[in-house]
Amino acid sequence: MTASSTQGVKTVLHPVSDLAQAKAVYAALLGVEPQTDGPHYVGFDVAGQHIGLLPGGGPQGLTTPVAYWHVPDVEAKVAEVTAAGATAKEPAHDVGGGRLVATVIDPDGNLLGLVQG
């Protein structure tokens, strides 16, 4: 797999104002209980997808859901998409367990997430 390929969108993060209420709604929607259930993050894994709930938009300050593209090398992908016209927003950083994430903004102002690991 080259740095230019992706494994598709497998993670979507949603900012929420009431974590307990959102957790109940997403558990009902997805038909599963969360695999990660903490005061700062609730995550569901279902059908090869990860759905995350971030109270108050989390440290990223998200105001809308963000799709995260899974890539083999997040730093190479940031370099590739910024060379093509995107703007780096959040540099690649480890969020635990060896998982690296970054965000970029496309030319129309859409926030794109990238994740490795």
C-alpha distances in whole Angstrom, upper triangle without the diagonal:
4,7,8,6,8,9,13,16,17,20,23,25,29,32,35,39,40,37,39,40,37,35,38,37,33,34,36,34,31,33,32,33,31,29,29,33,34,37,34,31,31,28,27,24,25,23,19,21,22,25,27,30,31,35,36,32,32,31,29,32,30,33,31,28,24,21,18,15,12,9,7,10,13,15,13,13,16,17,15,17,20,20,20,23,22,24,23,25,24,23,20,22,22,23,24,22,19,18,18,19,20,21,22,24,24,26,28,29,26,25,21,19,16,15,13,14
4,5,6,9,11,14,17,18,20,23,26,29,32,35,39,40,38,40,41,37,37,39,38,35,36,38,35,33,35,34,35,33,31,31,34,35,37,34,32,32,29,29,26,27,25,22,22,23,26,27,31,31,35,36,32,31,31,28,31,30,32,30,28,24,21,18,15,13,9,8,9,12,13,10,10,14,14,12,14,17,17,17,20,20,22,21,23,23,21,18,21,21,23,24,23,20,18,17,18,18,20,20,22,21,24,26,27,25,23,19,18,15,15,13,15
4,6,8,11,13,16,17,19,21,23,27,29,33,36,38,36,38,39,35,35,38,37,33,35,37,34,32,35,33,34,31,30,29,32,33,35,32,29,30,27,27,25,26,25,22,22,22,25,25,28,29,32,33,29,28,27,25,28,27,29,27,25,21,19,16,12,11,7,6,6,8,9,6,6,10,10,9,11,14,14,14,17,16,18,17,20,19,17,15,17,18,21,22,21,18,16,14,15,15,16,16,19,18,21,24,24,22,20,17,15,12,12,11,13
4,7,10,12,14,17,19,21,23,26,29,32,36,38,36,38,39,35,35,38,36,33,34,36,34,31,34,34,34,32,30,30,33,34,36,32,30,30,28,28,26,26,25,21,21,22,24,25,29,29,33,33,29,29,28,25,28,26,28,26,24,20,18,15,12,11,8,9,9,10,11,8,7,10,10,7,9,13,12,12,15,15,17,17,19,19,18,16,19,21,22,24,24,21,18,17,16,15,16,15,17,16,19,21,22,20,19,15,15,12,13,13,16
4,7,9,12,14,16,19,22,25,28,31,35,36,34,37,37,33,33,35,34,30,32,34,31,29,31,31,32,30,28,28,32,33,35,31,29,29,26,25,23,23,21,18,18,20,22,24,27,28,32,32,28,28,28,25,28,26,28,26,23,19,16,14,10,9,7,8,9,11,13,11,9,12,13,11,12,15,16,15,17,17,19,19,21,21,19,18,20,21,22,23,23,20,18,17,16,16,17,17,19,18,20,22,22,20,19,15,15,12,13,12,14
4,5,8,10,13,15,18,21,24,28,31,33,31,33,33,29,29,32,30,26,28,30,27,25,28,27,28,26,25,25,28,29,31,28,25,25,22,22,19,20,18,15,15,16,18,20,23,24,28,29,25,25,25,23,25,23,25,23,20,16,13,11,7,6,5,7,9,10,13,12,9,12,14,12,12,16,17,16,18,17,19,18,20,19,18,16,18,19,20,21,20,18,15,14,14,14,15,15,17,17,20,21,21,18,17,13,12,9,10,10,12
4,7,8,11,14,17,20,24,27,30,31,29,31,31,28,27,29,28,24,25,27,25,22,25,24,25,23,22,22,26,27,30,27,24,23,20,19,16,16,15,11,12,13,16,18,22,23,27,28,25,25,25,23,26,23,25,23,19,16,13,10,7,5,6,8,11,12,15,15,12,15,18,16,16,19,21,20,21,20,22,20,21,21,20,18,19,19,19,20,19,17,15,15,14,16,16,17,19,19,22,23,23,20,18,14,13,11,10,10,11
4,6,9,11,15,18,21,24,28,29,27,29,29,25,25,27,25,22,23,25,22,20,23,22,24,22,21,22,25,27,28,26,23,22,19,18,15,15,14,11,10,12,14,17,20,22,25,26,23,23,24,22,24,21,22,20,16,13,10,8,5,6,8,11,13,13,17,16,13,15,18,16,15,19,20,19,20,18,20,20,20,20,20,18,20,20,20,21,20,19,16,16,15,15,15,16,18,17,20,21,20,17,16,12,11,10,10,12,13
4,6,8,11,14,18,20,24,25,23,26,25,22,21,24,22,18,20,22,19,17,20,20,21,19,19,19,22,24,25,23,19,19,16,15,13,13,12,10,8,9,11,13,16,18,22,23,19,20,21,19,20,18,19,16,13,10,6,6,4,6,9,13,15,14,17,17,14,16,19,18,16,19,21,20,20,18,20,19,19,18,19,17,19,19,18,20,19,19,15,15,13,14,13,15,16,16,19,19,19,15,13,10,9,9,9,12,13
4,7,10,13,17,19,23,24,21,23,24,20,19,21,20,16,18,20,17,15,18,17,18,16,15,16,19,21,23,21,17,16,12,12,10,10,10,7,5,6,8,11,14,17,20,22,19,19,20,19,21,18,20,17,13,11,8,7,7,7,10,13,15,14,18,19,16,18,21,20,19,22,24,23,24,21,22,21,20,19,20,18,18,18,16,17,17,17,14,14,13,15,15,17,19,19,23,22,21,18,16,13,11,10,9,11,12
4,7,10,13,16,20,20,18,20,21,17,16,19,18,14,16,19,16,14,17,16,17,14,14,14,16,18,19,17,14,13,10,10,9,11,11,9,6,5,6,7,11,13,17,18,15,15,17,15,17,14,16,14,10,8,6,5,7,8,12,15,16,14,18,19,17,17,21,21,19,21,24,23,23,20,21,19,18,17,18,16,16,16,14,15,16,16,12,13,11,13,13,15,17,18,22,21,20,16,14,11,9,9,8,11,12
4,7,10,13,17,18,16,18,18,14,15,17,16,12,15,17,15,13,17,16,17,14,15,14,16,17,18,16,13,12,10,10,11,12,13,12,8,6,5,6,9,11,14,16,13,13,15,14,15,12,13,10,7,6,4,6,9,11,14,18,19,17,20,21,18,18,22,22,20,21,25,24,23,20,20,19,17,16,18,17,18,17,15,17,18,19,15,15,13,13,13,15,16,17,21,20,18,14,12,10,9,11,11,14,15
4,7,10,13,15,13,16,16,12,13,16,15,12,15,17,15,14,18,17,16,14,15,13,14,15,15,13,10,10,9,10,12,14,16,15,11,8,6,5,6,7,11,12,9,10,12,10,11,9,10,9,5,5,7,8,12,13,17,20,20,17,20,22,20,19,23,23,21,22,26,25,24,20,20,18,16,15,17,17,17,16,14,16,18,18,15,15,12,13,12,15,16,18,21,20,18,14,12,11,9,12,12,15,16
4,6,10,12,11,14,13,10,11,14,12,11,14,16,14,14,17,17,16,14,16,14,15,15,15,12,10,10,10,12,14,15,18,17,13,11,8,6,5,6,9,10,7,9,12,11,11,8,8,7,4,7,9,11,15,17,20,23,24,21,24,26,23,22,26,26,23,24,28,27,26,22,22,20,18,17,20,20,19,19,17,19,21,22,18,18,16,16,15,17,17,19,22,20,18,15,13,13,12,15,16,19,20
4,7,9,9,13,12,10,12,15,14,13,16,18,16,17,20,19,18,16,18,16,15,15,13,11,10,11,12,14,17,19,21,21,17,14,11,9,6,5,6,6,4,7,10,10,8,6,6,6,6,9,12,14,18,20,23,26,26,23,25,27,25,23,27,28,25,25,29,28,27,23,22,21,18,17,20,20,20,20,17,20,22,23,20,20,17,17,15,18,18,20,23,21,18,16,14,15,14,17,18,21,22
4,6,6,9,9,7,9,12,11,11,14,16,15,16,19,19,17,15,18,16,14,14,12,11,10,10,12,14,18,19,22,22,19,16,12,10,6,6,5,6,6,9,13,13,11,9,9,9,9,12,15,17,21,23,26,29,29,26,28,31,28,27,31,31,29,29,33,32,30,27,26,24,21,20,23,24,23,23,19,22,24,26,23,23,20,20,19,21,21,24,26,24,21,19,17,19,18,21,21,24,25
4,6,9,9,8,11,13,13,14,16,18,18,19,21,21,19,18,20,18,16,15,12,12,12,13,15,18,21,23,26,26,22,19,16,13,10,8,6,6,8,10,14,14,12,11,10,12,13,16,19,21,25,26,30,32,32,29,31,34,32,30,33,34,32,32,36,35,33,29,28,27,23,22,26,26,25,25,22,24,27,28,26,26,23,23,22,24,24,26,29,27,23,22,20,22,21,24,24,28,28
4,6,5,6,9,10,11,12,14,16,16,18,20,19,17,16,18,16,14,13,11,11,12,12,15,16,20,22,25,26,22,19,16,14,10,9,7,8,11,12,16,17,15,14,14,15,15,18,21,22,26,28,31,34,34,31,33,36,34,32,36,37,34,35,38,38,36,32,31,30,26,25,28,28,27,26,23,24,27,29,26,27,25,25,24,27,27,29,32,30,27,25,23,24,23,26,26,29,29
4,6,5,6,9,10,10,12,14,15,16,17,16,14,12,15,13,10,10,8,9,8,8,11,13,17,19,22,23,20,17,13,11,7,7,6,9,11,11,15,16,15,14,15,15,15,17,19,21,24,25,29,31,32,29,31,34,32,31,35,35,33,34,37,37,36,32,31,29,26,24,27,26,25,24,20,21,23,26,23,24,22,24,23,26,27,29,32,30,27,25,22,23,22,24,23,26,26
4,6,5,6,9,10,11,13,14,15,16,15,12,12,15,13,10,10,9,11,11,9,12,14,18,19,23,24,21,18,15,13,10,11,9,12,14,15,18,20,19,18,18,18,18,20,22,23,27,28,31,34,34,32,35,37,35,34,38,39,36,37,41,40,39,35,34,33,29,28,30,30,28,27,23,23,25,28,26,27,26,27,27,30,30,33,35,33,31,28,26,27,25,27,26,29,28
4,5,5,6,9,10,11,12,14,15,15,13,13,17,16,13,14,13,14,13,11,14,15,18,19,23,24,21,19,15,14,11,12,11,13,15,16,20,21,19,18,18,17,17,20,22,24,27,28,32,35,35,33,36,38,36,35,39,39,36,37,41,40,39,35,34,33,30,29,31,31,30,29,25,26,28,30,28,29,27,28,27,30,30,32,35,32,30,27,26,26,25,28,27,30,30
4,5,5,6,8,10,10,12,14,13,12,11,15,14,12,13,12,13,11,9,11,12,15,16,20,21,17,15,12,10,8,10,9,12,13,14,18,18,17,15,15,14,13,16,18,20,23,25,28,31,32,30,32,35,32,31,35,35,33,34,38,37,35,32,31,30,27,26,28,28,27,26,22,24,25,27,25,26,24,25,24,26,27,29,31,29,27,24,22,23,22,24,24,26,26
4,6,5,6,9,10,10,11,10,9,8,11,11,9,11,11,12,10,7,9,9,13,14,18,19,16,14,11,10,8,10,10,14,14,15,19,19,19,17,18,17,15,17,19,20,23,24,28,30,31,29,32,34,32,32,35,36,34,35,38,38,37,33,32,31,28,26,29,28,26,25,21,22,23,26,23,25,23,25,25,28,28,30,33,31,29,26,24,24,22,24,23,25,25
4,6,5,6,9,10,10,10,9,10,13,14,12,14,14,16,14,11,12,12,15,15,19,20,18,16,13,13,11,14,14,17,18,19,22,23,22,20,20,19,18,20,21,23,26,27,31,33,34,32,36,38,35,35,39,39,37,38,42,40,40,36,36,34,31,30,32,31,30,29,25,26,27,29,27,28,27,29,28,31,31,33,36,34,31,28,27,27,25,27,26,29,28
4,6,5,6,9,10,11,11,11,15,15,14,16,16,17,15,12,13,12,15,15,18,20,17,15,12,13,11,14,14,17,17,19,22,23,22,19,19,17,16,18,19,22,24,26,29,32,34,32,35,37,34,34,37,37,35,36,40,38,37,34,34,33,30,29,32,31,30,29,26,26,28,30,27,28,26,28,27,29,29,31,33,31,29,26,25,25,24,26,26,28,28
4,5,5,6,8,8,9,9,12,13,12,15,16,16,13,10,10,8,11,11,14,16,13,12,9,10,9,12,14,16,16,17,21,21,20,18,18,16,14,16,16,18,21,22,26,29,30,28,32,33,31,31,34,34,32,34,37,36,35,32,32,30,28,27,29,28,27,26,23,24,24,26,24,25,23,25,24,27,27,28,31,29,27,24,23,22,21,23,22,25,24
4,5,5,6,5,5,7,11,12,12,15,16,17,14,10,10,8,11,11,14,16,14,13,10,11,11,15,16,19,19,20,23,23,23,21,21,20,17,19,19,21,23,24,27,30,32,30,33,35,33,33,37,37,35,36,40,39,38,35,35,33,31,29,31,30,29,27,24,24,24,27,24,26,25,27,27,30,30,32,35,33,31,28,26,25,24,25,24,26,25
4,6,5,7,9,11,14,16,15,18,19,20,18,14,14,11,13,12,15,18,16,15,13,15,14,18,18,21,21,23,26,26,26,23,23,21,19,21,21,23,25,26,30,32,34,33,36,38,35,35,39,39,37,39,42,40,40,36,37,36,33,32,34,33,32,31,27,28,28,30,28,30,28,30,29,32,32,33,36,34,32,29,27,27,26,28,27,29,28
4,6,8,10,12,15,17,16,19,21,21,18,14,13,11,12,11,13,16,13,13,11,13,13,17,18,21,20,22,25,25,24,22,21,19,16,18,18,20,22,24,27,30,32,31,34,35,32,33,37,36,34,36,39,37,37,33,34,33,31,30,32,31,31,30,26,27,27,29,27,28,26,28,27,29,29,30,33,31,29,26,25,24,23,25,25,27,27
4,6,8,10,12,14,15,18,20,20,17,13,11,8,9,7,10,12,11,11,9,12,13,17,19,22,21,22,25,24,25,22,22,19,16,18,17,19,21,21,25,27,30,28,32,33,30,31,35,34,32,35,38,36,36,33,33,32,30,29,31,30,29,28,24,25,25,27,24,26,24,26,26,28,29,30,33,31,30,26,25,23,22,23,22,24,24
4,7,10,12,15,15,19,21,22,18,15,13,10,11,9,11,14,13,13,12,15,16,19,21,24,24,24,28,27,28,25,25,23,20,22,21,22,24,24,28,30,32,31,35,36,34,34,38,38,36,38,41,40,40,36,37,36,34,32,34,32,32,30,27,27,26,28,26,28,27,29,29,32,33,33,37,35,33,30,28,27,26,27,25,27,26
4,6,9,12,12,16,19,19,16,12,11,7,8,8,11,13,12,12,11,13,14,18,20,23,23,23,26,26,27,24,25,23,20,21,20,21,23,23,26,28,31,30,33,35,32,33,37,37,35,37,40,39,39,36,36,35,33,31,32,30,29,27,24,24,23,26,24,26,25,28,28,31,32,33,37,35,33,30,28,27,25,25,23,25,23
4,7,9,9,13,15,16,14,10,9,7,9,10,13,15,14,12,12,12,13,16,18,21,21,21,24,25,25,23,24,23,20,21,21,21,24,23,27,29,31,29,33,35,33,33,37,37,35,37,41,40,40,36,36,34,32,30,31,30,28,26,22,22,21,24,23,25,25,27,28,31,32,34,37,36,34,30,28,27,25,25,23,25,23
4,5,6,10,13,13,10,6,5,4,7,9,13,14,12,10,9,9,10,13,15,19,18,17,20,21,22,20,22,21,18,19,19,19,21,21,24,26,28,26,30,32,30,30,34,34,33,34,38,37,37,33,33,31,29,26,28,26,24,22,19,18,18,21,19,22,21,24,25,28,29,31,35,33,31,28,25,24,22,22,20,22,20
4,6,10,13,14,11,8,6,5,7,10,13,13,12,10,10,10,12,14,17,20,19,18,20,21,23,22,23,22,19,20,19,18,20,19,22,24,26,24,28,30,28,29,32,33,32,34,37,36,36,33,33,30,28,26,27,24,23,20,17,15,15,18,17,20,20,23,24,27,29,31,35,34,32,29,26,24,21,21,19,19,17
4,6,10,10,7,5,5,7,9,12,16,15,14,10,10,9,10,12,14,17,17,15,17,18,20,19,21,21,18,18,18,18,20,19,22,24,25,23,26,29,27,28,31,32,31,32,36,36,35,32,31,28,26,23,24,22,20,18,14,13,13,17,15,18,18,21,22,26,28,30,34,33,30,27,24,23,20,20,18,19,17
4,7,8,6,5,7,9,12,15,19,18,16,13,12,10,10,11,12,16,16,14,17,19,20,19,21,21,19,20,20,20,23,22,25,27,28,26,29,32,30,30,34,35,33,34,38,38,37,33,33,30,27,25,26,24,22,20,16,15,16,20,18,21,20,23,24,27,29,32,35,34,31,28,25,25,22,23,21,22,20
4,6,5,6,9,12,15,18,22,21,19,15,14,11,10,10,10,14,15,12,15,17,18,18,20,21,19,20,21,21,24,24,26,28,28,26,29,32,30,30,33,35,33,34,37,38,37,33,32,29,26,23,25,24,21,19,15,15,16,19,18,20,20,22,23,27,29,31,35,34,31,28,25,25,22,23,21,22,21
4,6,8,11,14,18,21,24,24,21,18,16,12,10,9,8,11,13,11,13,16,16,17,19,20,19,20,22,22,25,25,28,30,30,27,30,33,31,30,34,35,34,34,38,38,37,33,31,29,26,23,25,24,21,20,16,16,19,22,20,22,21,23,23,27,28,31,34,33,30,28,25,25,23,24,22,24,23
4,7,10,14,17,20,24,23,20,16,14,10,9,6,6,9,10,7,9,12,13,13,16,17,16,17,19,19,22,22,25,27,27,24,26,29,28,27,30,32,30,30,34,34,33,29,28,25,22,19,21,20,18,17,13,14,17,19,17,18,17,19,20,23,25,28,31,30,27,24,21,22,19,21,19,21,21
4,7,10,13,16,20,19,16,12,10,7,6,5,7,10,10,8,11,12,13,13,15,16,14,15,16,16,19,20,22,24,25,22,25,28,26,25,29,30,28,29,33,33,32,28,27,24,21,19,21,20,17,16,12,13,15,18,15,17,16,18,18,22,23,26,30,29,26,23,20,20,17,18,17,19,18
4,7,10,13,17,17,14,10,8,6,5,7,9,12,12,11,14,15,16,15,17,16,14,15,16,16,19,19,23,25,26,23,26,29,27,27,30,31,29,31,34,34,33,29,29,26,24,21,23,22,20,18,14,15,16,19,17,18,17,20,20,23,25,27,31,30,27,24,21,21,18,19,18,20,19
4,7,10,13,13,10,7,6,4,6,9,12,15,14,13,16,16,17,16,18,17,14,14,14,14,17,16,20,22,23,21,24,27,25,25,29,29,28,29,32,32,32,28,28,26,23,21,22,21,19,17,14,14,15,17,15,17,16,18,19,22,24,26,30,29,26,23,20,19,16,17,15,17,16
4,6,10,10,8,6,5,6,9,12,15,18,17,16,19,19,20,18,20,18,15,15,15,15,17,17,20,22,24,23,26,28,26,26,30,30,29,31,34,33,33,29,30,28,26,24,25,23,22,20,17,17,17,19,17,19,18,21,21,24,26,27,31,30,28,24,22,20,18,18,17,18,17
4,7,7,6,5,6,9,12,15,18,21,19,19,21,21,23,20,22,20,16,16,15,14,16,15,18,20,22,22,25,27,25,26,29,29,28,30,33,32,32,29,30,28,26,24,25,23,22,20,17,17,16,18,16,18,18,21,21,24,26,27,31,30,28,25,22,20,18,18,16,17,15
4,6,5,7,8,11,14,18,21,23,22,22,24,24,25,22,24,21,17,17,15,16,17,16,19,21,24,23,27,28,26,27,31,30,29,31,34,33,33,30,31,30,29,27,28,26,25,23,21,21,20,21,19,21,20,23,23,26,27,28,32,31,29,26,24,21,19,19,18,19,18
4,5,8,11,14,17,21,24,26,24,24,27,26,27,24,25,23,19,18,16,16,16,15,19,21,24,23,27,28,25,27,30,29,28,31,33,32,33,30,31,30,29,28,29,26,26,25,23,23,21,22,20,22,21,24,24,26,28,28,31,30,30,26,24,22,20,20,18,19,18
4,7,10,13,17,20,23,26,23,23,25,24,26,23,25,22,18,17,14,13,13,12,15,17,20,20,24,24,22,24,27,26,25,28,30,29,30,28,29,27,27,25,26,23,23,22,20,20,18,19,17,19,18,21,21,24,25,26,29,29,28,24,22,19,17,17,15,15,14
4,6,10,13,16,20,22,20,20,22,21,22,19,21,18,14,13,11,10,11,11,15,17,19,19,22,23,21,22,26,25,23,26,29,28,28,25,26,25,24,22,23,21,21,20,18,18,18,19,16,17,16,18,19,21,23,23,27,26,25,21,19,17,14,14,13,15,14
4,6,10,13,16,19,17,16,18,18,19,17,19,16,13,12,10,10,11,11,15,17,19,18,21,23,21,21,25,25,23,26,29,28,28,25,25,23,22,20,21,19,19,17,15,15,15,16,13,15,14,17,17,20,22,23,26,26,24,20,18,16,13,13,12,14,13
4,7,10,13,16,14,14,17,16,17,14,16,14,10,10,10,10,13,14,17,20,22,20,23,25,22,23,26,26,24,26,29,28,28,25,25,23,22,20,22,20,20,19,16,17,17,19,16,17,15,17,17,20,21,22,26,25,23,19,17,15,13,15,14,16,16
4,7,10,13,11,10,13,13,14,12,14,12,9,10,10,11,14,15,18,21,22,19,22,25,22,22,26,26,24,26,29,29,28,24,24,22,20,18,20,19,18,17,13,15,16,18,15,16,14,16,16,19,20,22,26,25,22,19,16,15,13,14,13,16,16
4,7,9,8,9,12,12,12,11,12,11,9,11,12,14,17,18,22,24,25,22,25,27,25,24,28,29,26,28,31,31,30,26,25,23,21,19,21,21,19,19,15,17,18,20,17,18,16,18,17,20,21,23,27,25,22,19,17,17,15,17,16,19,19
4,6,5,5,9,9,9,8,10,11,10,11,13,14,18,19,22,25,25,22,24,27,25,23,27,28,26,26,30,30,29,25,24,22,18,17,19,19,18,17,14,16,18,20,17,18,15,16,16,19,20,23,26,24,21,19,16,16,15,17,17,19,20
4,5,6,9,11,9,9,11,12,12,14,17,18,22,23,26,28,28,25,27,30,28,26,30,31,29,29,33,33,31,27,26,24,20,19,22,22,20,20,17,18,21,23,21,21,19,19,19,21,22,25,28,26,23,21,18,19,18,20,20,23,24
4,5,8,9,7,8,8,11,12,14,17,19,22,24,27,29,29,26,27,30,28,26,29,31,28,28,32,32,30,26,24,22,19,18,21,22,20,21,18,20,23,25,22,22,19,19,18,20,21,24,26,24,21,19,17,19,18,21,21,24,25
4,7,6,5,4,6,8,9,10,14,15,19,21,23,26,25,22,24,26,24,22,26,27,24,24,28,28,26,22,21,19,15,14,18,18,18,18,15,18,21,22,19,19,16,16,14,17,17,20,23,21,18,16,13,15,14,17,18,21,22
4,5,5,7,10,11,12,12,15,15,19,20,22,25,24,21,22,25,24,22,25,27,25,24,28,28,27,23,21,19,15,13,16,17,15,15,12,15,18,19,17,16,14,14,14,17,18,21,24,23,20,18,15,16,14,17,17,19,20
4,5,8,11,14,14,14,16,16,19,20,22,24,23,19,20,24,22,20,23,25,23,23,27,27,26,22,19,17,13,11,14,14,13,13,11,14,18,18,16,15,13,13,13,16,17,21,24,23,20,18,15,16,14,16,16,19,20
4,5,9,11,11,11,13,13,17,18,20,22,21,17,18,21,20,17,20,22,20,20,23,24,22,18,16,14,10,8,11,13,12,14,12,15,19,19,16,14,11,10,10,12,14,17,20,19,16,15,11,12,11,13,14,17,19
4,6,9,11,11,15,15,19,21,23,26,24,21,22,25,23,20,23,25,22,22,25,26,23,20,17,16,12,11,15,16,16,17,15,19,22,22,19,18,15,14,12,14,14,18,20,19,16,15,12,14,13,16,17,21,23
4,6,7,8,11,13,16,19,21,24,23,20,21,24,21,19,23,24,21,21,25,24,22,18,17,16,12,12,15,17,17,18,16,19,22,22,19,18,14,13,11,13,13,16,18,17,14,12,9,12,11,15,16,20,22
4,7,9,13,15,18,21,24,27,26,23,24,27,24,22,25,26,23,23,26,25,23,20,18,18,15,15,19,20,20,22,20,23,26,26,23,21,18,17,14,15,14,16,19,16,13,12,10,13,14,17,19,23,25
4,6,10,13,16,19,22,25,25,22,24,26,23,21,24,25,21,22,25,24,22,19,18,18,15,16,19,20,21,22,20,23,25,26,22,21,17,16,14,15,13,15,17,15,12,10,9,11,12,16,18,22,24
4,7,10,13,16,19,23,23,20,22,24,21,20,23,23,20,21,25,24,22,19,19,18,16,16,19,19,20,20,18,21,23,23,20,19,15,15,13,14,14,15,18,16,14,11,9,10,10,14,15,19,21
4,6,10,13,16,19,19,16,19,20,17,16,20,20,17,18,22,20,19,16,16,15,13,13,16,16,17,18,16,19,21,21,17,16,12,12,9,11,11,13,16,15,12,9,7,7,7,10,12,16,18
4,7,10,13,16,17,15,17,19,15,15,19,18,16,18,21,19,19,16,16,16,15,14,16,16,17,18,16,19,20,19,16,15,12,12,10,11,12,13,16,16,14,10,8,6,6,8,10,14,16
4,6,9,13,13,11,14,15,12,13,16,16,14,16,19,18,18,15,16,14,14,13,14,13,14,15,14,16,17,16,12,11,9,9,8,11,12,13,17,17,16,12,9,6,4,5,6,10,12
4,6,10,11,10,13,13,10,11,15,14,12,15,18,17,17,15,16,15,15,14,15,13,15,16,15,18,18,16,13,12,10,10,10,11,13,14,17,18,17,13,11,8,6,5,6,9,11
4,7,9,8,12,12,10,12,15,14,14,17,19,18,20,17,18,17,17,16,15,13,14,14,14,16,15,14,10,10,9,11,12,14,16,17,20,21,20,17,15,11,9,6,5,6,8
4,6,6,10,9,7,10,13,12,12,15,17,17,18,16,18,16,17,16,15,12,14,14,15,17,16,14,11,10,10,11,12,14,17,17,20,22,21,18,16,12,10,7,6,5,8
4,7,9,9,8,12,13,13,14,17,18,19,21,19,20,18,19,18,16,13,14,14,16,17,15,12,11,10,11,13,15,16,20,20,23,25,24,22,20,16,14,10,8,6,7
4,6,5,6,9,10,11,12,14,16,17,19,17,18,15,17,15,13,10,12,13,15,16,16,12,11,9,10,11,13,15,18,19,22,24,23,21,19,15,13,9,8,6,9
4,6,5,6,9,10,11,12,14,15,17,14,14,12,13,12,10,7,9,11,13,15,15,12,10,7,7,7,10,11,15,16,19,21,20,18,15,12,10,6,6,6,9
4,5,5,6,9,10,11,12,14,16,14,13,11,13,11,8,6,9,12,14,17,17,14,12,9,9,8,11,11,15,16,19,22,20,19,16,14,12,9,10,9,12
4,6,5,6,9,10,11,12,15,13,14,12,15,14,12,10,13,15,18,20,20,16,15,12,12,11,13,13,16,16,19,22,21,20,18,15,14,11,12,11,14
4,5,5,6,8,10,11,12,11,12,11,13,13,11,10,14,16,18,20,20,17,15,12,11,10,10,10,13,13,16,19,18,16,15,12,11,8,10,10,13
4,5,5,6,8,10,11,9,9,7,10,10,8,8,12,15,17,19,20,18,15,12,10,8,8,7,10,11,14,17,16,15,13,10,10,8,10,11,15
4,6,5,6,9,10,9,10,9,12,13,11,11,14,17,20,22,23,20,18,15,14,11,12,10,13,13,15,18,18,17,16,14,14,12,14,14,18
4,6,5,6,9,9,11,11,14,15,14,13,17,20,22,24,25,22,19,16,15,13,13,11,13,12,14,17,17,17,16,13,14,12,14,15,18
4,5,5,6,6,8,9,12,13,13,13,17,20,21,24,25,22,20,16,14,12,11,8,9,9,11,14,14,13,12,10,12,11,14,15,19
4,5,5,4,6,7,10,12,12,13,17,20,22,25,26,23,21,17,15,12,11,8,9,9,10,13,13,13,13,12,13,13,16,17,21
4,6,7,9,10,14,16,15,16,20,23,25,28,29,26,24,20,18,15,14,12,12,11,12,16,16,17,16,15,16,15,18,19,23
4,6,9,11,15,17,17,18,22,24,26,29,30,27,25,21,19,16,15,12,11,9,10,13,14,15,15,14,16,15,19,20,24
4,7,10,13,16,16,18,21,25,26,29,31,28,25,22,19,16,14,10,9,7,7,10,11,12,13,13,15,16,19,21,25
4,7,9,12,13,15,18,21,23,26,27,25,22,19,16,13,10,6,5,5,6,9,9,10,10,9,12,13,16,19,22
4,6,10,11,13,16,20,21,25,27,24,22,18,15,11,9,5,5,7,8,11,9,10,10,10,12,13,16,19,22
4,6,7,10,13,16,18,21,23,21,18,15,12,8,6,4,6,9,11,13,11,12,10,10,10,11,14,16,20
4,6,10,12,15,16,20,22,20,18,14,11,8,5,5,6,10,12,14,11,11,8,9,10,11,14,17,20
4,7,8,12,12,16,19,17,14,11,8,5,5,7,9,13,16,17,14,13,10,10,9,10,12,14,17
4,6,10,12,15,17,15,13,10,8,5,7,8,12,15,18,19,17,16,13,12,11,10,11,13,16
4,7,9,12,14,12,10,6,5,4,8,10,14,16,20,21,19,18,14,13,10,9,9,9,12
4,6,9,12,9,8,5,6,7,10,13,17,20,23,24,22,20,17,15,12,11,10,10,12
4,6,8,6,6,4,7,9,13,16,20,22,26,27,24,23,19,17,14,12,10,9,10
4,7,7,6,6,7,10,13,17,20,23,26,27,24,22,18,17,13,12,10,10,10
4,5,6,8,10,13,16,20,23,26,30,31,28,25,22,20,16,15,12,11,10
4,5,9,12,15,19,22,25,28,32,32,30,27,24,21,18,16,12,11,8
4,6,10,13,17,20,24,26,30,31,29,26,23,20,16,14,11,8,6
4,7,10,14,17,20,23,26,27,25,23,19,17,13,10,7,6,5
4,7,11,14,17,20,23,25,22,20,17,14,11,8,6,5,6
4,7,10,14,16,20,21,19,17,13,11,7,6,4,6,9
4,7,11,13,17,18,16,14,10,9,6,5,7,9,12
4,7,10,13,14,12,10,7,6,4,6,9,12,15
4,7,10,11,9,8,6,5,7,8,12,14,18
4,7,8,6,5,5,6,9,11,15,18,21
4,5,5,5,7,7,11,12,16,19,23
4,6,7,10,11,14,16,20,23,27
4,6,9,11,15,17,21,24,28
4,6,9,13,16,19,23,26
4,6,10,13,17,20,23
4,7,10,13,17,20
4,7,10,14,17
4,7,10,13
4,7,10
4,7
4
